[in-house]
Amino acid sequence: MDHAFIPVRARLIEVAAFLDRVERHGAADDFRCAALRQAAKLLVDGRPERARRVLEALSDPTTEPDEKSTGKAAVGAWQRPDRKKPAAKRK
């Protein structure tokens, strides 16, 4: 506790500051911010294996590969396919 508390406290404040910034800039409805808020609830639910459950909450739960790759890099949170915005059409 003596060695780990201050660095963990700093990371928690960093997450809070990030959420404040995205809310100020109107991006709070972004699926990644929503995923962070949902995952944060797991930190205080009193149940064990928080790290695993947070990782799973932010990860793609599907087991089958997509038929076609979107070519996009990982974004850090899984977005349900029914909530994805259509890709911009290329000219």
PDB file of N, CA, C and O in Angstrom:
ATOM      1  N   MET A   1       0.826  -1.189   0.000  1.00  0.00           N
ATOM      2  CA  MET A   1       0.000   0.000   0.000  1.00  0.00           C
ATOM      3  C   MET A   1       0.870   1.254   0.000  1.00  0.00           C
ATOM      4  O   MET A   1       0.604   2.201  -0.740  1.00  0.00           O
ATOM      5  N   ASP A   2       1.901   1.255   0.825  1.00  0.00           N
ATOM      6  CA  ASP A   2       2.754   2.442   0.931  1.00  0.00           C
ATOM      7  C   ASP A   2       3.448   2.775  -0.388  1.00  0.00           C
ATOM      8  O   ASP A   2       3.644   3.951  -0.693  1.00  0.00           O
ATOM      9  N   HIS A   3       3.816   1.788  -1.162  1.00  0.00           N
ATOM     10  CA  HIS A   3       4.563   2.032  -2.398  1.00  0.00           C
ATOM     11  C   HIS A   3       3.660   2.224  -3.610  1.00  0.00           C
ATOM     12  O   HIS A   3       4.053   2.892  -4.567  1.00  0.00           O
ATOM     13  N   ALA A   4       2.480   1.664  -3.590  1.00  0.00           N
ATOM     14  CA  ALA A   4       1.638   1.669  -4.792  1.00  0.00           C
ATOM     15  C   ALA A   4       0.538   2.726  -4.794  1.00  0.00           C
ATOM     16  O   ALA A   4       0.039   3.084  -5.860  1.00  0.00           O
ATOM     17  N   PHE A   5       0.155   3.224  -3.643  1.00  0.00           N
ATOM     18  CA  PHE A   5      -1.009   4.095  -3.578  1.00  0.00           C
ATOM     19  C   PHE A   5      -0.875   5.358  -4.426  1.00  0.00           C
ATOM     20  O   PHE A   5      -1.774   5.675  -5.206  1.00  0.00           O
ATOM     21  N   ILE A   6       0.224   6.075  -4.285  1.00  0.00           N
ATOM     22  CA  ILE A   6       0.387   7.363  -4.985  1.00  0.00           C
ATOM     23  C   ILE A   6       0.350   7.185  -6.509  1.00  0.00           C
ATOM     24  O   ILE A   6      -0.359   7.942  -7.172  1.00  0.00           O
ATOM     25  N   PRO A   7       1.072   6.229  -7.096  1.00  0.00           N
ATOM     26  CA  PRO A   7       0.969   6.065  -8.552  1.00  0.00           C
ATOM     27  C   PRO A   7      -0.431   5.658  -9.023  1.00  0.00           C
ATOM     28  O   PRO A   7      -0.879   6.109 -10.077  1.00  0.00           O
ATOM     29  N   VAL A   8      -1.111   4.830  -8.270  1.00  0.00           N
ATOM     30  CA  VAL A   8      -2.469   4.427  -8.647  1.00  0.00           C
ATOM     31  C   VAL A   8      -3.411   5.616  -8.522  1.00  0.00           C
ATOM     32  O   VAL A   8      -4.276   5.823  -9.372  1.00  0.00           O
ATOM     33  N   ARG A   9      -3.242   6.387  -7.473  1.00  0.00           N
ATOM     34  CA  ARG A   9      -4.041   7.615  -7.297  1.00  0.00           C
ATOM     35  C   ARG A   9      -3.869   8.530  -8.500  1.00  0.00           C
ATOM     36  O   ARG A   9      -4.848   9.079  -9.005  1.00  0.00           O
ATOM     37  N   ALA A  10      -2.640   8.699  -8.963  1.00  0.00           N
ATOM     38  CA  ALA A  10      -2.361   9.563 -10.118  1.00  0.00           C
ATOM     39  C   ALA A  10      -3.056   9.049 -11.374  1.00  0.00           C
ATOM     40  O   ALA A  10      -3.592   9.842 -12.148  1.00  0.00           O
ATOM     41  N   ARG A  11      -3.053   7.743 -11.585  1.00  0.00           N
ATOM     42  CA  ARG A  11      -3.724   7.186 -12.774  1.00  0.00           C
ATOM     43  C   ARG A  11      -5.233   7.382 -12.699  1.00  0.00           C
ATOM     44  O   ARG A  11      -5.878   7.658 -13.711  1.00  0.00           O
ATOM     45  N   LEU A  12      -5.785   7.242 -11.524  1.00  0.00           N
ATOM     46  CA  LEU A  12      -7.225   7.446 -11.365  1.00  0.00           C
ATOM     47  C   LEU A  12      -7.603   8.898 -11.657  1.00  0.00           C
ATOM     48  O   LEU A  12      -8.611   9.161 -12.313  1.00  0.00           O
ATOM     49  N   ILE A  13      -6.802   9.830 -11.175  1.00  0.00           N
ATOM     50  CA  ILE A  13      -7.037  11.251 -11.464  1.00  0.00           C
ATOM     51  C   ILE A  13      -6.880  11.508 -12.957  1.00  0.00           C
ATOM     52  O   ILE A  13      -7.620  12.314 -13.523  1.00  0.00           O
ATOM     53  N   GLU A  14      -5.933  10.841 -13.601  1.00  0.00           N
ATOM     54  CA  GLU A  14      -5.732  10.997 -15.045  1.00  0.00           C
ATOM     55  C   GLU A  14      -6.969  10.538 -15.828  1.00  0.00           C
ATOM     56  O   GLU A  14      -7.366  11.192 -16.793  1.00  0.00           O
ATOM     57  N   VAL A  15      -7.574   9.428 -15.423  1.00  0.00           N
ATOM     58  CA  VAL A  15      -8.795   8.952 -16.074  1.00  0.00           C
ATOM     59  C   VAL A  15      -9.922   9.963 -15.875  1.00  0.00           C
ATOM     60  O   VAL A  15     -10.647  10.277 -16.819  1.00  0.00           O
ATOM     61  N   ALA A  16     -10.072  10.468 -14.663  1.00  0.00           N
ATOM     62  CA  ALA A  16     -11.108  11.464 -14.386  1.00  0.00           C
ATOM     63  C   ALA A  16     -10.900  12.717 -15.236  1.00  0.00           C
ATOM     64  O   ALA A  16     -11.862  13.272 -15.767  1.00  0.00           O
ATOM     65  N   ALA A  17      -9.664  13.159 -15.367  1.00  0.00           N
ATOM     66  CA  ALA A  17      -9.367  14.350 -16.176  1.00  0.00           C
ATOM     67  C   ALA A  17      -9.673  14.091 -17.650  1.00  0.00           C
ATOM     68  O   ALA A  17     -10.189  14.971 -18.339  1.00  0.00           O
ATOM     69  N   PHE A  18      -9.362  12.903 -18.132  1.00  0.00           N
ATOM     70  CA  PHE A  18      -9.663  12.550 -19.522  1.00  0.00           C
ATOM     71  C   PHE A  18     -11.166  12.631 -19.768  1.00  0.00           C
ATOM     72  O   PHE A  18     -11.602  13.230 -20.751  1.00  0.00           O
ATOM     73  N   LEU A  19     -11.955  12.035 -18.887  1.00  0.00           N
ATOM     74  CA  LEU A  19     -13.413  12.070 -19.055  1.00  0.00           C
ATOM     75  C   LEU A  19     -13.940  13.504 -18.983  1.00  0.00           C
ATOM     76  O   LEU A  19     -14.852  13.865 -19.726  1.00  0.00           O
ATOM     77  N   ASP A  20     -13.379  14.315 -18.105  1.00  0.00           N
ATOM     78  CA  ASP A  20     -13.767  15.735 -18.052  1.00  0.00           C
ATOM     79  C   ASP A  20     -13.495  16.427 -19.382  1.00  0.00           C
ATOM     80  O   ASP A  20     -14.331  17.181 -19.879  1.00  0.00           O
ATOM     81  N   ARG A  21     -12.319  16.166 -19.958  1.00  0.00           N
ATOM     82  CA  ARG A  21     -11.957  16.814 -21.231  1.00  0.00           C
ATOM     83  C   ARG A  21     -12.893  16.385 -22.357  1.00  0.00           C
ATOM     84  O   ARG A  21     -13.370  17.229 -23.116  1.00  0.00           O
ATOM     85  N   VAL A  22     -13.158  15.097 -22.473  1.00  0.00           N
ATOM     86  CA  VAL A  22     -14.011  14.668 -23.590  1.00  0.00           C
ATOM     87  C   VAL A  22     -15.439  15.182 -23.411  1.00  0.00           C
ATOM     88  O   VAL A  22     -16.113  15.476 -24.398  1.00  0.00           O
ATOM     89  N   GLU A  23     -15.905  15.294 -22.181  1.00  0.00           N
ATOM     90  CA  GLU A  23     -17.236  15.859 -21.954  1.00  0.00           C
ATOM     91  C   GLU A  23     -17.271  17.341 -22.330  1.00  0.00           C
ATOM     92  O   GLU A  23     -18.240  17.807 -22.929  1.00  0.00           O
ATOM     93  N   ARG A  24     -16.220  18.079 -21.980  1.00  0.00           N
ATOM     94  CA  ARG A  24     -16.158  19.497 -22.346  1.00  0.00           C
ATOM     95  C   ARG A  24     -16.165  19.697 -23.856  1.00  0.00           C
ATOM     96  O   ARG A  24     -16.674  20.702 -24.352  1.00  0.00           O
ATOM     97  N   HIS A  25     -15.607  18.750 -24.574  1.00  0.00           N
ATOM     98  CA  HIS A  25     -15.504  18.879 -26.033  1.00  0.00           C
ATOM     99  C   HIS A  25     -16.595  18.119 -26.772  1.00  0.00           C
ATOM    100  O   HIS A  25     -16.497  17.905 -27.980  1.00  0.00           O
ATOM    101  N   GLY A  26     -17.637  17.711 -26.051  1.00  0.00           N
ATOM    102  CA  GLY A  26     -18.800  17.103 -26.680  1.00  0.00           C
ATOM    103  C   GLY A  26     -18.600  15.703 -27.208  1.00  0.00           C
ATOM    104  O   GLY A  26     -19.347  15.271 -28.086  1.00  0.00           O
ATOM    105  N   ALA A  27     -17.620  14.979 -26.706  1.00  0.00           N
ATOM    106  CA  ALA A  27     -17.367  13.623 -27.188  1.00  0.00           C
ATOM    107  C   ALA A  27     -17.748  12.558 -26.168  1.00  0.00           C
ATOM    108  O   ALA A  27     -17.346  11.402 -26.305  1.00  0.00           O
ATOM    109  N   ALA A  28     -18.511  12.926 -25.157  1.00  0.00           N
ATOM    110  CA  ALA A  28     -18.851  11.987 -24.092  1.00  0.00           C
ATOM    111  C   ALA A  28     -19.703  10.825 -24.576  1.00  0.00           C
ATOM    112  O   ALA A  28     -19.748   9.784 -23.920  1.00  0.00           O
ATOM    113  N   ASP A  29     -20.386  10.981 -25.717  1.00  0.00           N
ATOM    114  CA  ASP A  29     -21.223   9.895 -26.215  1.00  0.00           C
ATOM    115  C   ASP A  29     -20.436   8.919 -27.091  1.00  0.00           C
ATOM    116  O   ASP A  29     -21.007   7.952 -27.595  1.00  0.00           O
ATOM    117  N   ASP A  30     -19.142   9.156 -27.281  1.00  0.00           N
ATOM    118  CA  ASP A  30     -18.297   8.245 -28.039  1.00  0.00           C
ATOM    119  C   ASP A  30     -18.322   6.871 -27.357  1.00  0.00           C
ATOM    120  O   ASP A  30     -18.293   6.781 -26.130  1.00  0.00           O
ATOM    121  N   PHE A  31     -18.376   5.813 -28.156  1.00  0.00           N
ATOM    122  CA  PHE A  31     -18.491   4.466 -27.590  1.00  0.00           C
ATOM    123  C   PHE A  31     -17.321   4.119 -26.675  1.00  0.00           C
ATOM    124  O   PHE A  31     -17.485   3.336 -25.741  1.00  0.00           O
ATOM    125  N   ARG A  32     -16.143   4.690 -26.929  1.00  0.00           N
ATOM    126  CA  ARG A  32     -14.992   4.391 -26.077  1.00  0.00           C
ATOM    127  C   ARG A  32     -15.161   5.016 -24.697  1.00  0.00           C
ATOM    128  O   ARG A  32     -14.799   4.402 -23.693  1.00  0.00           O
ATOM    129  N   CYS A  33     -15.704   6.224 -24.637  1.00  0.00           N
ATOM    130  CA  CYS A  33     -15.959   6.856 -23.341  1.00  0.00           C
ATOM    131  C   CYS A  33     -17.038   6.109 -22.581  1.00  0.00           C
ATOM    132  O   CYS A  33     -16.938   5.914 -21.369  1.00  0.00           O
ATOM    133  N   ALA A  34     -18.061   5.697 -23.295  1.00  0.00           N
ATOM    134  CA  ALA A  34     -19.121   4.899 -22.661  1.00  0.00           C
ATOM    135  C   ALA A  34     -18.548   3.600 -22.111  1.00  0.00           C
ATOM    136  O   ALA A  34     -18.919   3.170 -21.019  1.00  0.00           O
ATOM    137  N   ALA A  35     -17.649   2.973 -22.862  1.00  0.00           N
ATOM    138  CA  ALA A  35     -17.024   1.728 -22.403  1.00  0.00           C
ATOM    139  C   ALA A  35     -16.183   1.967 -21.154  1.00  0.00           C
ATOM    140  O   ALA A  35     -16.186   1.140 -20.243  1.00  0.00           O
ATOM    141  N   LEU A  36     -15.465   3.085 -21.100  1.00  0.00           N
ATOM    142  CA  LEU A  36     -14.677   3.403 -19.907  1.00  0.00           C
ATOM    143  C   LEU A  36     -15.573   3.606 -18.692  1.00  0.00           C
ATOM    144  O   LEU A  36     -15.269   3.123 -17.600  1.00  0.00           O
ATOM    145  N   ARG A  37     -16.682   4.324 -18.886  1.00  0.00           N
ATOM    146  CA  ARG A  37     -17.593   4.549 -17.759  1.00  0.00           C
ATOM    147  C   ARG A  37     -18.168   3.227 -17.252  1.00  0.00           C
ATOM    148  O   ARG A  37     -18.277   3.019 -16.044  1.00  0.00           O
ATOM    149  N   GLN A  38     -18.533   2.338 -18.170  1.00  0.00           N
ATOM    150  CA  GLN A  38     -19.068   1.029 -17.768  1.00  0.00           C
ATOM    151  C   GLN A  38     -18.000   0.214 -17.042  1.00  0.00           C
ATOM    152  O   GLN A  38     -18.282  -0.411 -16.020  1.00  0.00           O
ATOM    153  N   ALA A  39     -16.775   0.222 -17.568  1.00  0.00           N
ATOM    154  CA  ALA A  39     -15.687  -0.534 -16.946  1.00  0.00           C
ATOM    155  C   ALA A  39     -15.345   0.034 -15.567  1.00  0.00           C
ATOM    156  O   ALA A  39     -14.991  -0.717 -14.658  1.00  0.00           O
ATOM    157  N   ALA A  40     -15.448   1.342 -15.409  1.00  0.00           N
ATOM    158  CA  ALA A  40     -15.138   1.963 -14.118  1.00  0.00           C
ATOM    159  C   ALA A  40     -16.074   1.473 -13.015  1.00  0.00           C
ATOM    160  O   ALA A  40     -15.681   1.397 -11.851  1.00  0.00           O
ATOM    161  N   LYS A  41     -17.297   1.145 -13.381  1.00  0.00           N
ATOM    162  CA  LYS A  41     -18.243   0.625 -12.385  1.00  0.00           C
ATOM    163  C   LYS A  41     -17.748  -0.682 -11.778  1.00  0.00           C
ATOM    164  O   LYS A  41     -18.059  -0.992 -10.628  1.00  0.00           O
ATOM    165  N   LEU A  42     -16.988  -1.440 -12.537  1.00  0.00           N
ATOM    166  CA  LEU A  42     -16.469  -2.718 -12.054  1.00  0.00           C
ATOM    167  C   LEU A  42     -15.428  -2.532 -10.956  1.00  0.00           C
ATOM    168  O   LEU A  42     -15.202  -3.436 -10.152  1.00  0.00           O
ATOM    169  N   LEU A  43     -14.799  -1.368 -10.922  1.00  0.00           N
ATOM    170  CA  LEU A  43     -13.760  -1.106  -9.925  1.00  0.00           C
ATOM    171  C   LEU A  43     -14.311  -1.044  -8.512  1.00  0.00           C
ATOM    172  O   LEU A  43     -13.592  -1.312  -7.550  1.00  0.00           O
ATOM    173  N   VAL A  44     -15.573  -0.694  -8.383  1.00  0.00           N
ATOM    174  CA  VAL A  44     -16.144  -0.486  -7.049  1.00  0.00           C
ATOM    175  C   VAL A  44     -17.280  -1.443  -6.726  1.00  0.00           C
ATOM    176  O   VAL A  44     -18.024  -1.212  -5.773  1.00  0.00           O
ATOM    177  N   ASP A  45     -17.430  -2.511  -7.499  1.00  0.00           N
ATOM    178  CA  ASP A  45     -18.557  -3.411  -7.254  1.00  0.00           C
ATOM    179  C   ASP A  45     -18.284  -4.441  -6.155  1.00  0.00           C
ATOM    180  O   ASP A  45     -19.175  -5.210  -5.794  1.00  0.00           O
ATOM    181  N   GLY A  46     -17.049  -4.462  -5.617  1.00  0.00           N
ATOM    182  CA  GLY A  46     -16.733  -5.348  -4.513  1.00  0.00           C
ATOM    183  C   GLY A  46     -16.493  -6.799  -4.909  1.00  0.00           C
ATOM    184  O   GLY A  46     -16.290  -7.650  -4.042  1.00  0.00           O
ATOM    185  N   ARG A  47     -16.512  -7.089  -6.192  1.00  0.00           N
ATOM    186  CA  ARG A  47     -16.298  -8.463  -6.647  1.00  0.00           C
ATOM    187  C   ARG A  47     -14.837  -8.669  -7.020  1.00  0.00           C
ATOM    188  O   ARG A  47     -14.152  -7.708  -7.372  1.00  0.00           O
ATOM    189  N   PRO A  48     -14.349  -9.898  -6.950  1.00  0.00           N
ATOM    190  CA  PRO A  48     -12.943 -10.168  -7.280  1.00  0.00           C
ATOM    191  C   PRO A  48     -12.682 -10.144  -8.792  1.00  0.00           C
ATOM    192  O   PRO A  48     -13.602 -10.002  -9.598  1.00  0.00           O
ATOM    193  N   GLU A  49     -11.438 -10.281  -9.139  1.00  0.00           N
ATOM    194  CA  GLU A  49     -10.969 -10.355 -10.520  1.00  0.00           C
ATOM    195  C   GLU A  49     -11.329  -9.115 -11.334  1.00  0.00           C
ATOM    196  O   GLU A  49     -11.775  -9.212 -12.477  1.00  0.00           O
ATOM    197  N   ARG A  50     -11.128  -7.962 -10.728  1.00  0.00           N
ATOM    198  CA  ARG A  50     -11.469  -6.713 -11.406  1.00  0.00           C
ATOM    199  C   ARG A  50     -10.677  -6.515 -12.692  1.00  0.00           C
ATOM    200  O   ARG A  50     -11.238  -6.108 -13.709  1.00  0.00           O
ATOM    201  N   ALA A  51      -9.385  -6.796 -12.655  1.00  0.00           N
ATOM    202  CA  ALA A  51      -8.556  -6.570 -13.847  1.00  0.00           C
ATOM    203  C   ALA A  51      -9.068  -7.402 -15.019  1.00  0.00           C
ATOM    204  O   ALA A  51      -9.185  -6.894 -16.134  1.00  0.00           O
ATOM    205  N   ARG A  52      -9.372  -8.665 -14.777  1.00  0.00           N
ATOM    206  CA  ARG A  52      -9.888  -9.525 -15.847  1.00  0.00           C
ATOM    207  C   ARG A  52     -11.221  -9.011 -16.351  1.00  0.00           C
ATOM    208  O   ARG A  52     -11.453  -8.957 -17.559  1.00  0.00           O
ATOM    209  N   ARG A  53     -12.088  -8.637 -15.443  1.00  0.00           N
ATOM    210  CA  ARG A  53     -13.426  -8.192 -15.841  1.00  0.00           C
ATOM    211  C   ARG A  53     -13.384  -6.862 -16.588  1.00  0.00           C
ATOM    212  O   ARG A  53     -14.154  -6.658 -17.527  1.00  0.00           O
ATOM    213  N   VAL A  54     -12.496  -5.955 -16.182  1.00  0.00           N
ATOM    214  CA  VAL A  54     -12.345  -4.684 -16.906  1.00  0.00           C
ATOM    215  C   VAL A  54     -11.802  -4.954 -18.307  1.00  0.00           C
ATOM    216  O   VAL A  54     -12.306  -4.402 -19.285  1.00  0.00           O
ATOM    217  N   LEU A  55     -10.783  -5.797 -18.406  1.00  0.00           N
ATOM    218  CA  LEU A  55     -10.226  -6.128 -19.715  1.00  0.00           C
ATOM    219  C   LEU A  55     -11.289  -6.747 -20.615  1.00  0.00           C
ATOM    220  O   LEU A  55     -11.399  -6.386 -21.787  1.00  0.00           O
ATOM    221  N   GLU A  56     -12.069  -7.672 -20.075  1.00  0.00           N
ATOM    222  CA  GLU A  56     -13.125  -8.303 -20.865  1.00  0.00           C
ATOM    223  C   GLU A  56     -14.206  -7.306 -21.271  1.00  0.00           C
ATOM    224  O   GLU A  56     -14.753  -7.394 -22.371  1.00  0.00           O
ATOM    225  N   ALA A  57     -14.515  -6.363 -20.389  1.00  0.00           N
ATOM    226  CA  ALA A  57     -15.537  -5.357 -20.706  1.00  0.00           C
ATOM    227  C   ALA A  57     -15.112  -4.472 -21.863  1.00  0.00           C
ATOM    228  O   ALA A  57     -15.957  -3.960 -22.597  1.00  0.00           O
ATOM    229  N   LEU A  58     -13.817  -4.287 -22.033  1.00  0.00           N
ATOM    230  CA  LEU A  58     -13.304  -3.434 -23.104  1.00  0.00           C
ATOM    231  C   LEU A  58     -12.915  -4.216 -24.360  1.00  0.00           C
ATOM    232  O   LEU A  58     -12.541  -3.622 -25.371  1.00  0.00           O
ATOM    233  N   SER A  59     -13.001  -5.530 -24.296  1.00  0.00           N
ATOM    234  CA  SER A  59     -12.531  -6.384 -25.392  1.00  0.00           C
ATOM    235  C   SER A  59     -13.665  -6.896 -26.257  1.00  0.00           C
ATOM    236  O   SER A  59     -14.816  -6.952 -25.824  1.00  0.00           O
ATOM    237  N   ASP A  60     -13.335  -7.264 -27.472  1.00  0.00           N
ATOM    238  CA  ASP A  60     -14.277  -7.845 -28.426  1.00  0.00           C
ATOM    239  C   ASP A  60     -14.628  -9.260 -27.964  1.00  0.00           C
ATOM    240  O   ASP A  60     -13.746 -10.116 -27.905  1.00  0.00           O
ATOM    241  N   PRO A  61     -15.889  -9.525 -27.635  1.00  0.00           N
ATOM    242  CA  PRO A  61     -16.268 -10.848 -27.137  1.00  0.00           C
ATOM    243  C   PRO A  61     -16.549 -11.872 -28.241  1.00  0.00           C
ATOM    244  O   PRO A  61     -16.799 -13.041 -27.945  1.00  0.00           O
ATOM    245  N   THR A  62     -16.511 -11.453 -29.490  1.00  0.00           N
ATOM    246  CA  THR A  62     -16.853 -12.367 -30.564  1.00  0.00           C
ATOM    247  C   THR A  62     -15.751 -13.400 -30.762  1.00  0.00           C
ATOM    248  O   THR A  62     -14.586 -13.159 -30.447  1.00  0.00           O
ATOM    249  N   THR A  63     -16.141 -14.545 -31.284  1.00  0.00           N
ATOM    250  CA  THR A  63     -15.179 -15.621 -31.504  1.00  0.00           C
ATOM    251  C   THR A  63     -14.964 -15.907 -32.980  1.00  0.00           C
ATOM    252  O   THR A  63     -14.002 -16.584 -33.344  1.00  0.00           O
ATOM    253  N   GLU A  64     -15.841 -15.406 -33.832  1.00  0.00           N
ATOM    254  CA  GLU A  64     -15.710 -15.616 -35.277  1.00  0.00           C
ATOM    255  C   GLU A  64     -15.086 -14.384 -35.914  1.00  0.00           C
ATOM    256  O   GLU A  64     -15.430 -13.259 -35.552  1.00  0.00           O
ATOM    257  N   PRO A  65     -14.171 -14.584 -36.861  1.00  0.00           N
ATOM    258  CA  PRO A  65     -13.583 -13.423 -37.536  1.00  0.00           C
ATOM    259  C   PRO A  65     -14.586 -12.734 -38.441  1.00  0.00           C
ATOM    260  O   PRO A  65     -15.539 -13.352 -38.915  1.00  0.00           O
ATOM    261  N   ASP A  66     -14.364 -11.448 -38.679  1.00  0.00           N
ATOM    262  CA  ASP A  66     -15.201 -10.702 -39.618  1.00  0.00           C
ATOM    263  C   ASP A  66     -14.994 -11.266 -41.015  1.00  0.00           C
ATOM    264  O   ASP A  66     -13.918 -11.763 -41.347  1.00  0.00           O
ATOM    265  N   GLU A  67     -16.038 -11.183 -41.825  1.00  0.00           N
ATOM    266  CA  GLU A  67     -15.915 -11.651 -43.201  1.00  0.00           C
ATOM    267  C   GLU A  67     -14.886 -10.835 -43.966  1.00  0.00           C
ATOM    268  O   GLU A  67     -14.139 -11.361 -44.790  1.00  0.00           O
ATOM    269  N   LYS A  68     -14.863  -9.541 -43.677  1.00  0.00           N
ATOM    270  CA  LYS A  68     -13.936  -8.654 -44.370  1.00  0.00           C
ATOM    271  C   LYS A  68     -13.349  -7.676 -43.354  1.00  0.00           C
ATOM    272  O   LYS A  68     -14.075  -7.088 -42.553  1.00  0.00           O
ATOM    273  N   SER A  69     -12.051  -7.514 -43.398  1.00  0.00           N
ATOM    274  CA  SER A  69     -11.387  -6.597 -42.488  1.00  0.00           C
ATOM    275  C   SER A  69     -11.730  -5.158 -42.858  1.00  0.00           C
ATOM    276  O   SER A  69     -11.833  -4.809 -44.034  1.00  0.00           O
ATOM    277  N   THR A  70     -11.902  -4.341 -41.841  1.00  0.00           N
ATOM    278  CA  THR A  70     -12.147  -2.924 -42.083  1.00  0.00           C
ATOM    279  C   THR A  70     -10.839  -2.183 -42.316  1.00  0.00           C
ATOM    280  O   THR A  70     -10.836  -1.038 -42.766  1.00  0.00           O
ATOM    281  N   GLY A  71      -9.729  -2.844 -42.008  1.00  0.00           N
ATOM    282  CA  GLY A  71      -8.432  -2.212 -42.192  1.00  0.00           C
ATOM    283  C   GLY A  71      -8.074  -1.227 -41.104  1.00  0.00           C
ATOM    284  O   GLY A  71      -7.035  -0.572 -41.178  1.00  0.00           O
ATOM    285  N   LYS A  72      -8.925  -1.112 -40.088  1.00  0.00           N
ATOM    286  CA  LYS A  72      -8.672  -0.161 -39.013  1.00  0.00           C
ATOM    287  C   LYS A  72      -7.863  -0.827 -37.904  1.00  0.00           C
ATOM    288  O   LYS A  72      -7.960  -2.034 -37.682  1.00  0.00           O
ATOM    289  N   ALA A  73      -7.080  -0.032 -37.229  1.00  0.00           N
ATOM    290  CA  ALA A  73      -6.307  -0.522 -36.096  1.00  0.00           C
ATOM    291  C   ALA A  73      -7.214  -0.650 -34.878  1.00  0.00           C
ATOM    292  O   ALA A  73      -8.343  -0.159 -34.875  1.00  0.00           O
ATOM    293  N   ALA A  74      -6.717  -1.303 -33.865  1.00  0.00           N
ATOM    294  CA  ALA A  74      -7.466  -1.449 -32.625  1.00  0.00           C
ATOM    295  C   ALA A  74      -7.759  -0.070 -32.035  1.00  0.00           C
ATOM    296  O   ALA A  74      -6.941   0.845 -32.129  1.00  0.00           O
ATOM    297  N   VAL A  75      -8.932   0.063 -31.429  1.00  0.00           N
ATOM    298  CA  VAL A  75      -9.318   1.354 -30.861  1.00  0.00           C
ATOM    299  C   VAL A  75      -9.430   1.319 -29.342  1.00  0.00           C
ATOM    300  O   VAL A  75      -9.699   2.349 -28.723  1.00  0.00           O
ATOM    301  N   GLY A  76      -9.231   0.160 -28.735  1.00  0.00           N
ATOM    302  CA  GLY A  76      -9.188   0.075 -27.289  1.00  0.00           C
ATOM    303  C   GLY A  76     -10.475  -0.283 -26.601  1.00  0.00           C
ATOM    304  O   GLY A  76     -10.484  -0.544 -25.398  1.00  0.00           O
ATOM    305  N   ALA A  77     -11.564  -0.302 -27.339  1.00  0.00           N
ATOM    306  CA  ALA A  77     -12.854  -0.702 -26.768  1.00  0.00           C
ATOM    307  C   ALA A  77     -13.678  -1.314 -27.889  1.00  0.00           C
ATOM    308  O   ALA A  77     -13.575  -0.907 -29.046  1.00  0.00           O
ATOM    309  N   TRP A  78     -14.482  -2.279 -27.540  1.00  0.00           N
ATOM    310  CA  TRP A  78     -15.295  -2.953 -28.545  1.00  0.00           C
ATOM    311  C   TRP A  78     -16.580  -2.178 -28.775  1.00  0.00           C
ATOM    312  O   TRP A  78     -17.223  -1.717 -27.833  1.00  0.00           O
ATOM    313  N   GLN A  79     -16.937  -2.045 -30.026  1.00  0.00           N
ATOM    314  CA  GLN A  79     -18.173  -1.367 -30.395  1.00  0.00           C
ATOM    315  C   GLN A  79     -19.110  -2.396 -31.010  1.00  0.00           C
ATOM    316  O   GLN A  79     -18.757  -3.072 -31.976  1.00  0.00           O
ATOM    317  N   ARG A  80     -20.303  -2.507 -30.445  1.00  0.00           N
ATOM    318  CA  ARG A  80     -21.278  -3.449 -30.997  1.00  0.00           C
ATOM    319  C   ARG A  80     -21.553  -3.111 -32.452  1.00  0.00           C
ATOM    320  O   ARG A  80     -21.699  -1.939 -32.800  1.00  0.00           O
ATOM    321  N   PRO A  81     -21.624  -4.130 -33.308  1.00  0.00           N
ATOM    322  CA  PRO A  81     -21.835  -3.866 -34.736  1.00  0.00           C
ATOM    323  C   PRO A  81     -23.080  -3.043 -35.026  1.00  0.00           C
ATOM    324  O   PRO A  81     -23.069  -2.240 -35.959  1.00  0.00           O
ATOM    325  N   ASP A  82     -24.151  -3.210 -34.262  1.00  0.00           N
ATOM    326  CA  ASP A  82     -25.380  -2.460 -34.515  1.00  0.00           C
ATOM    327  C   ASP A  82     -25.243  -0.986 -34.167  1.00  0.00           C
ATOM    328  O   ASP A  82     -26.101  -0.182 -34.531  1.00  0.00           O
ATOM    329  N   ARG A  83     -24.181  -0.624 -33.473  1.00  0.00           N
ATOM    330  CA  ARG A  83     -23.978   0.776 -33.093  1.00  0.00           C
ATOM    331  C   ARG A  83     -22.918   1.454 -33.940  1.00  0.00           C
ATOM    332  O   ARG A  83     -22.698   2.658 -33.805  1.00  0.00           O
ATOM    333  N   LYS A  84     -22.265   0.713 -34.799  1.00  0.00           N
ATOM    334  CA  LYS A  84     -21.214   1.306 -35.624  1.00  0.00           C
ATOM    335  C   LYS A  84     -21.816   2.267 -36.619  1.00  0.00           C
ATOM    336  O   LYS A  84     -22.871   2.007 -37.196  1.00  0.00           O
ATOM    337  N   LYS A  85     -21.138   3.378 -36.814  1.00  0.00           N
ATOM    338  CA  LYS A  85     -21.570   4.337 -37.817  1.00  0.00           C
ATOM    339  C   LYS A  85     -21.093   3.845 -39.171  1.00  0.00           C
ATOM    340  O   LYS A  85     -20.025   3.239 -39.263  1.00  0.00           O
ATOM    341  N   PRO A  86     -21.859   4.092 -40.220  1.00  0.00           N
ATOM    342  CA  PRO A  86     -21.399   3.655 -41.538  1.00  0.00           C
ATOM    343  C   PRO A  86     -20.092   4.339 -41.923  1.00  0.00           C
ATOM    344  O   PRO A  86     -19.880   5.518 -41.638  1.00  0.00           O
ATOM    345  N   ALA A  87     -19.227   3.578 -42.572  1.00  0.00           N
ATOM    346  CA  ALA A  87     -17.951   4.142 -43.009  1.00  0.00           C
ATOM    347  C   ALA A  87     -18.190   5.182 -44.092  1.00  0.00           C
ATOM    348  O   ALA A  87     -19.114   5.065 -44.897  1.00  0.00           O
ATOM    349  N   ALA A  88     -17.348   6.190 -44.095  1.00  0.00           N
ATOM    350  CA  ALA A  88     -17.464   7.232 -45.124  1.00  0.00           C
ATOM    351  C   ALA A  88     -17.177   6.619 -46.486  1.00  0.00           C
ATOM    352  O   ALA A  88     -16.278   5.791 -46.629  1.00  0.00           O
ATOM    353  N   LYS A  89     -17.932   7.025 -47.462  1.00  0.00           N
ATOM    354  CA  LYS A  89     -17.739   6.500 -48.812  1.00  0.00           C
ATOM    355  C   LYS A  89     -16.496   7.138 -49.417  1.00  0.00           C
ATOM    356  O   LYS A  89     -16.252   8.337 -49.280  1.00  0.00           O
ATOM    357  N   ARG A  90     -15.723   6.301 -50.085  1.00  0.00           N
ATOM    358  CA  ARG A  90     -14.521   6.792 -50.753  1.00  0.00           C
ATOM    359  C   ARG A  90     -14.881   7.291 -52.131  1.00  0.00           C
ATOM    360  O   ARG A  90     -15.770   6.752 -52.791  1.00  0.00           O
ATOM    361  N   LYS A  91     -14.185   8.322 -52.558  1.00  0.00           N
ATOM    362  CA  LYS A  91     -14.410   8.874 -53.904  1.00  0.00           C
ATOM    363  C   LYS A  91     -13.535   8.179 -54.903  1.00  0.00           C
ATOM    364  O   LYS A  91     -13.577   8.500 -56.091  1.00  0.00           O
TER     365      LYS A  91
END
